[in-house]
Amino acid sequence: MSERSASSAVLAACVALSLPALARADDTGADGGAVDVDAVARVTSSSSELRAGPGLAYRVIHRAERGDTFPIQGREGTGFWLRVYLPDGRTAYLLGDTADTLLLGELDGAAAGAPGVFAPPPLASANGGLAMTGGVFDANGYAEIKPAFVVNASLSLEPYVGLVMSASGRSLLYGAGATLNLAPDWALAPYVSIGAGGFSNLPNDDQFALSERNLLHARAGGGLLVSLRWRIILRVEATNTVLFDADSYDNVQSYVAGLGSYF
């Protein structure tokens, strides 16, 4: 596969992952900023469950404590359900019997406004995640998919599969690793990661001088997680990978960026 085809594949993967964000573009202002709100709901019960729809049959997507405030989008016509913004930009429904409705001018001190481009990171409440990234691996096109199993806000276990695309053939990088989030409460959070696994080089049929090779690899790197609305994560990462077998080893650098989400 040519480098142009590799770049097209990476771009297509990133666009496909970003479609949910584009579909929700009508929730933001023309400049991409926060939507103006006039009132908020402040939870008055000891705790309250916010749901995906206006009814008890809908799943719970957030739990709030007494005193938490949420910007109000509107009120449903059936039942006393308030349609509100969550801090990460998602829409949720709050039972009005568990909250007071207040105008912004009636509040003492700062209150939650409608969310903007950035949002609090979802790591504290997440159980898993998925990221798709693309970039370069040893100056060749590269795409990687990486699920995540969230142990806690600071630690995730992340298997991965990556495809290296060059003029002479394809290579498959696969393994498992761990990511340590150094500032899980920040919207722009640095992290470090390590991993290890295998590497299979598959030359094209017309590359008679090359043969299939199976190597081991170990890698370490770091990057930045940027938390956006709707639990969308922008991920930028630089990694050094050592490819080796019993007779040789080679250092390779990769630089990738992409989108993901924690859920």
PyMOL commands that set and color helices and strands:
alter all, ss='L'
color gray80, all
select helices_A, chain A and resi 3-23+25-27+96-98+104-106+123-125+229-231
alter helices_A, ss='H'
color red, helices_A
select strands_A, chain A and resi 39-43+47-51+60-65+69-75+81-85+91-95+99-103+128-137+140-150+155-166+169-181+188-203+213-227+232-244+249-262
alter strands_A, ss='S'
color yellow, strands_A
deselect
rebuild
show_as cartoon
